[in-house]
Amino acid sequence: MPFAYRPPAVEIDLGIASYVTTAPGTGGRTKVAPEDFRVREISQYPVPHPDGGFTILRVVARDWEQHELVRRLSGLLNLGPGAMGWAGTKDRRAVTEQLLSYPGPPRPLPEAPLRGVEILEAYRARRGLALGQHYGNIFDITVREVPGSVPEARARADEVTRELRRVERFRNYFGPQRFGEVRPVTHLVGRALLAGDSEAAVETYLALVTAAEAPPGREARANYARDHDARRALREFPPNWRFERTLLDHLARGQGADRALRALPRELRQLFVHAYQSLLFNRYLNERQVAGLSFSVPEPGDFLLRVARDGTLPAHDPVPVAADNLEEARELVVKGRAVVAGPLVGSRTPESRGRPGEILEKILEAESLERGAFDLPRQPEVASEGAWRPLEVPVPPIAFGPADPPSDADPAAYRLRFALPKGSYATVLLREYLKTGAREA
């Protein structure tokens, strides 16, 4: 299908290279304030038990990065590093509601809680939380600074909604925030780690300047890129750049890049690897489209994810499609009992076969990447065997309404409310409405 709009360059760089709708967008901006992006986790609530060995917290947080929120809460509760678990990583510039867990009975919180954090409840359960132990998220998103009149914005949004309902599914891209909310460099750090180049990973994280950064931080990074004076950088880098300052502190003490990286939380280093896997997946979606392969009809060389009884898609148990089970595989998809999946490449990603395999091998060759690189012998604690991800997401019911409260200064602002399965990005669906790229001839 031809596309009437070309995405912005920053999205194309992250592999988000197409839309599924051709209708004109509304324009506008999201996340003007954290309250404009509200997320409520659809949780697999651990069952309360009076003698349970874990504490479950239901937390609302405003404008908090997930790892920093967990670190600060853990400190207030006198928990050790890595003690707190969660099911899904949430956006930073947002108001989020989710569950967290830690081993042991509930601990008293200090009288001065964290700014922008509210603990709604705490209870005991027999099990804690791990990544993926949720069903999805409910989103309530406000789009502001919408050009034109209210009737014009409503008409454009309605046209996008009608087209989404016709196509029924949208591409399951990883959204821009997967690569960094303000500074999309996590995939570049991951690429360097997989190449075994710790020095390049540290250099990218500390010194690569992006257009979205404010001048003080941009200048501090530029100064470090020029003279690599870690002690000076510690004076110039903002105090809230905790992870950068962790690296700089170790470098200033004469330690090498490998050791400095190991001082970062394991979850953050894992995120670097996962972000690079996400970039490869986004590119796989694009190359599949260019090759004319279906996203919903499997062919030899594809893999399926079976739909579990609870509606989830186990990402580590794919079903290979070959000529001898092709009809059965297609019937499973038609009946809604399986979906076509693409690879999150790792050390155990199976050998490529068929046209889908040719696409993957083309991407890996362009990246000079071998599957074995994901063993990460220099940092095995963040190695990845790989997984599988649905190529598409069903379009959910979408509620459209005016911004609440309405604003005379921004009369065309509007809200969208919908739910998505875990792992899918609201920003990917939302971009179909905004169409902030250039219109193609």
C-alpha positions in Angstrom: 0.0 0.0 0.0 1.4 3.4 -0.9 2.0 5.8 2.0 1.0 9.4 1.7 3.3 10.6 4.5 7.0 10.0 5.2 7.9 9.7 8.9 10.3 12.2 10.5 14.0 11.5 10.1 14.4 10.6 13.8 11.8 7.9 13.5 13.4 6.5 10.2 16.7 6.3 12.0 15.1 4.1 14.6 13.6 1.8 11.9 10.1 3.3 12.3 9.8 3.9 8.5 6.1 3.7 7.5 2.5 4.3 8.5 -0.4 1.9 7.9 -2.9 4.7 7.2 -2.8 7.2 4.4 -5.3 9.7 6.0 -4.0 13.2 6.9 -3.0 13.5 10.5 -4.1 16.1 13.0 -0.6 17.3 13.9 0.0 18.4 17.4 2.3 17.3 20.3 2.1 14.7 23.1 3.7 14.8 26.5 3.6 18.6 26.8 3.1 17.8 30.4 3.4 14.4 32.2 -0.3 14.5 32.9 -0.9 14.3 29.1 0.3 10.7 29.0 -1.4 8.5 31.6 -0.7 4.8 31.8 -2.4 2.2 34.0 -1.0 -1.3 34.0 -3.3 -4.2 33.4 -1.7 -6.4 36.0 -1.6 -10.1 36.8 -2.2 -9.2 40.4 -0.4 -11.6 42.8 -3.1 -13.1 45.1 -3.0 -11.5 48.6 -1.9 -13.9 51.4 -1.5 -12.9 55.1 1.7 -15.0 55.4 3.1 -14.3 51.9 6.9 -13.9 51.5 6.6 -10.8 49.2 5.2 -7.3 49.5 3.2 -5.9 46.5 3.0 -2.1 46.1 0.6 -0.3 43.8 2.3 2.9 42.9 1.4 6.1 41.0 4.5 8.0 39.7 4.7 11.3 37.9 7.6 12.0 35.6 9.9 9.2 36.9 12.3 7.1 34.9 11.6 3.5 35.9 15.1 2.5 37.1 15.5 5.7 39.1 12.1 5.2 40.7 13.0 1.7 41.7 16.4 2.8 43.0 15.0 5.6 45.1 12.2 3.5 46.5 14.6 0.7 47.3 16.8 3.2 49.2 13.9 4.5 51.2 12.9 0.9 52.1 16.4 -0.2 52.9 16.3 -2.8 50.2 19.4 -4.2 48.5 20.2 -3.6 44.8 18.0 -5.7 42.6 15.5 -6.6 45.3 12.6 -4.8 43.8 10.7 -6.4 40.9 8.2 -5.1 38.3 6.2 -6.4 35.4 6.6 -3.7 32.8 8.8 -0.7 32.2 6.9 2.5 31.9 7.4 5.9 30.2 9.3 8.6 32.0 7.3 11.7 31.0 4.0 10.3 32.1 1.8 9.6 35.0 1.9 5.9 35.5 0.2 3.3 37.8 1.9 0.0 38.2 2.8 -2.8 40.6 6.2 -3.2 42.3 7.3 -6.0 44.6 10.1 -6.9 47.1 10.8 -9.9 49.3 9.6 -9.8 52.9 6.8 -8.1 54.8 5.7 -4.5 54.2 8.2 -2.0 55.5 7.3 1.4 56.8 8.0 4.4 54.5 9.6 7.6 55.8 7.4 10.6 56.6 8.8 12.4 53.5 7.9 10.3 50.5 9.4 10.8 47.0 8.1 13.8 45.1 5.5 12.8 42.6 5.1 9.3 44.0 2.0 7.9 45.7 1.7 4.4 47.1 -1.9 3.5 46.8 -1.7 0.1 48.6 0.7 -2.5 50.0 -0.1 -6.1 50.7 1.5 -9.5 51.2 1.6 -12.2 48.5 3.3 -15.5 48.0 5.0 -14.4 44.8 6.7 -11.3 43.6 6.8 -9.7 40.1 9.1 -10.3 37.1 9.2 -8.6 33.7 6.3 -9.6 31.5 3.9 -10.6 34.3 1.2 -8.3 33.1 -1.4 -8.3 30.4 -1.0 -4.8 28.9 -1.7 -1.1 29.6 -4.6 1.3 29.4 -3.6 4.7 27.9 -5.2 8.1 28.3 -3.3 10.5 26.1 -3.9 14.2 25.4 -2.7 15.7 22.1 -2.0 19.5 22.3 -1.0 22.3 20.0 -3.2 20.9 17.3 -3.4 23.3 14.3 -6.8 24.3 12.8 -10.3 24.3 14.2 -12.0 21.8 16.4 -14.2 20.5 13.6 -11.1 20.1 11.3 -9.2 18.2 14.0 -12.2 15.9 14.8 -12.7 15.2 11.1 -9.0 14.2 10.5 -9.0 12.1 13.7 -12.2 10.3 12.6 -10.8 9.6 9.2 -7.7 8.0 10.7 -9.9 5.9 13.1 -12.0 4.7 10.2 -8.9 3.7 8.2 -7.4 1.9 11.2 -10.6 -0.1 11.6 -10.5 -1.1 8.0 -6.8 -2.3 8.1 -7.6 -3.9 11.6 -3.9 -4.1 12.6 -0.9 -1.9 12.8 2.9 -2.6 12.7 4.3 -3.7 16.1 7.2 -1.3 16.0 9.2 -0.5 19.1 8.4 3.1 19.8 11.0 5.9 20.0 11.1 5.8 23.8 12.6 2.3 23.6 15.8 4.0 22.4 15.8 6.9 24.9 13.0 9.4 25.8 15.1 12.5 25.1 18.3 11.1 23.8 17.9 8.1 21.5 21.3 6.4 21.9 20.7 3.2 23.8 20.7 1.1 20.7 24.0 2.6 19.7 25.5 1.7 23.0 24.1 -1.8 22.6 25.7 -2.1 19.1 29.1 -1.2 20.6 28.7 -3.7 23.4 27.9 -6.5 21.0 30.9 -5.5 18.9 33.0 -6.0 22.1 34.0 -2.3 22.0 33.5 -1.1 25.6 35.4 2.1 24.8 33.0 3.0 22.0 30.0 2.2 24.3 31.2 4.5 27.0 32.1 7.2 24.4 28.6 7.0 22.9 26.8 7.2 26.2 28.9 10.1 27.5 29.8 12.2 24.4 27.2 11.8 21.6 25.3 15.0 21.4 21.6 15.0 20.2 19.5 17.9 19.0 17.0 17.5 21.8 19.4 18.2 24.6 19.4 21.6 26.4 22.5 23.8 25.9 24.2 23.2 29.3 24.2 19.4 28.9 25.1 19.6 25.2 28.1 21.8 26.0 29.2 19.4 28.7 29.1 16.5 26.4 30.9 18.4 23.6 33.7 19.4 26.1 34.1 15.8 27.1 34.2 14.6 23.5 37.0 17.1 22.8 39.3 16.6 25.8 38.1 13.4 27.6 38.8 15.0 30.9 36.6 12.9 33.3 37.3 15.1 36.3 36.2 18.3 34.5 33.1 16.4 33.2 32.2 15.5 36.7 32.1 19.2 37.5 30.1 20.0 34.3 27.6 17.1 33.9 24.3 17.9 35.7 23.9 16.2 39.1 20.8 14.3 37.9 22.8 12.5 35.2 23.5 9.7 37.6 24.5 7.0 35.1 26.8 9.3 33.2 28.4 10.4 36.4 28.9 6.8 37.5 30.9 6.2 34.4 32.9 9.4 34.8 33.7 8.6 38.4 35.3 5.3 37.5 37.1 6.8 34.5 38.4 9.7 36.7 39.9 7.1 39.1 41.9 5.6 36.2 39.7 2.6 35.6 39.0 1.2 32.1 35.8 1.3 30.1 35.0 -2.4 30.9 35.1 -1.8 34.6 33.2 1.5 34.3 30.4 -0.1 32.4 30.1 -2.8 35.0 29.3 -0.1 37.6 26.1 0.6 35.8 23.0 -1.3 36.9 22.6 -4.7 35.1 19.1 -3.7 34.1 20.4 -0.6 32.3 23.1 -2.6 30.5 20.5 -5.1 29.5 18.4 -2.2 28.1 21.3 -1.3 25.8 21.3 -4.8 24.3 17.5 -5.0 24.1 17.4 -1.6 22.4 19.7 -2.8 19.7 17.5 -5.9 19.3 14.6 -3.6 18.9 16.3 -1.7 16.1 16.9 -4.9 14.2 13.3 -5.9 14.7 12.0 -2.6 13.4 14.2 -3.0 10.3 12.9 -6.5 9.9 9.4 -5.1 9.7 10.4 -2.6 7.0 12.3 -5.1 4.9 9.5 -7.5 5.1 7.2 -4.8 3.7 9.6 -3.9 0.9 9.8 -7.6 0.0 6.1 -7.8 -0.2 5.7 -10.5 2.5 2.5 -10.6 4.4 2.4 -9.7 8.1 -0.5 -12.0 8.9 -0.3 -14.9 6.5 2.7 -17.2 7.4 4.9 -18.8 4.8 7.8 -21.3 5.0 10.6 -19.8 7.1 8.2 -17.9 9.4 7.6 -18.6 13.1 4.3 -18.4 15.0 3.5 -17.6 18.5 0.6 -19.6 19.9 -2.0 -17.7 21.9 -2.1 -19.0 25.4 -5.3 -19.6 27.4 -5.0 -16.2 29.1 -4.6 -14.4 25.7 -0.9 -13.8 26.1 1.8 -14.8 23.6 4.8 -16.7 25.2 7.8 -15.1 23.4 10.2 -18.0 23.9 8.2 -20.9 22.4 7.9 -20.3 18.6 6.5 -22.7 16.1 8.5 -23.0 12.9 6.6 -22.9 9.6 7.7 -25.2 6.8 6.1 -26.6 3.7 4.7 -29.6 5.5 2.8 -27.7 8.1 2.0 -24.5 6.1 -1.7 -25.1 5.8 -2.1 -26.0 9.5 -0.1 -22.8 10.4 -2.3 -20.6 8.3 -5.4 -22.2 9.8 -4.1 -21.4 13.3 -3.6 -17.8 12.4 -7.1 -17.5 10.7 -8.7 -19.0 13.8 -6.9 -16.5 16.1 -4.9 -19.2 17.9 -1.5 -18.0 16.7 0.2 -14.9 15.2 3.1 -14.5 12.8 6.2 -13.4 14.8 9.6 -11.8 14.0 12.9 -12.4 15.7 14.4 -10.4 18.6 17.8 -11.7 17.5 19.9 -13.5 20.1 22.5 -16.2 20.4 19.9 -18.9 20.0 17.9 -17.5 17.2 17.3 -20.4 14.8 19.0 -20.8 11.5 17.3 -18.7 8.8 15.1 -20.4 6.2 12.9 -19.3 3.3 12.2 -15.7 2.3 11.7 -14.5 5.9 15.2 -15.9 6.7 16.7 -14.1 3.7 15.4 -10.8 5.1 17.0 -11.5 8.5 20.3 -12.5 7.0 20.4 -9.3 4.9 20.0 -7.2 8.0 22.6 -9.2 10.0 25.0 -8.9 7.1 24.5 -5.2 6.9 25.3 -4.9 10.6 28.3 -7.3 10.4 26.6 -9.2 13.2 26.8 -12.9 14.2 24.2 -14.5 16.5 27.0 -15.5 18.8 27.8 -11.9 19.6 24.8 -11.9 21.9 26.7 -14.2 24.3 28.6 -11.1 25.3 31.6 -12.9 26.8 32.9 -9.7 28.4 29.5 -9.1 30.1 27.7 -12.5 30.2 25.3 -11.2 32.8 23.5 -9.2 30.1 23.7 -11.9 27.3 20.5 -12.6 25.3 19.4 -15.8 23.8 16.7 -14.0 21.8 12.9 -14.1 21.7 10.0 -13.5 19.3 7.6 -10.7 18.9 4.3 -10.4 17.0 4.6 -8.5 13.7 1.3 -6.7 14.1 -1.1 -5.6 16.9 -4.9 -5.6 16.6 -6.3 -2.1 16.5 -8.1 -1.7 19.8 -11.4 0.3 20.4 -10.3 3.9 20.5 -12.3 6.6 22.4 -11.9 10.1 21.1 -12.9 13.2 23.1 -11.9 16.8 23.8 -9.1 17.6 26.1 -10.0 17.7 29.8 -10.1 20.4 30.9 -10.6 22.3 27.7 -8.4 25.3 26.9 -9.4 28.4 25.0 -5.7 28.8 24.0 -5.7 25.3 22.5 -9.3 24.6 21.5 -8.5 21.7 19.1 -6.6 19.6 21.7 -8.1 16.2 22.1 -7.8 12.9 24.1 -7.4 9.3 22.9 -8.1 6.4 25.2 -7.3 2.8 24.4 -5.7 -0.4 25.7 -2.8 -2.4 24.2 -1.2 -5.7 25.0 2.1 -5.8 26.9 5.1 -4.9 24.8 3.2 -2.7 22.3 3.7 1.0 22.2 1.0 3.6 22.4 3.2 6.1 20.6 3.3 3.8 17.5 -0.5 3.9 17.3 -0.6 7.6 18.2 1.7 8.5 15.4 -0.9 7.4 12.9 -3.0 10.2 14.2 -0.3 12.9 14.3 1.5 12.3 11.0 4.3 14.7 11.9 6.4 13.8 8.9 6.4 15.3 5.4 3.6 14.5 2.9 4.9 12.7 -0.1 4.1 13.7 -3.6 
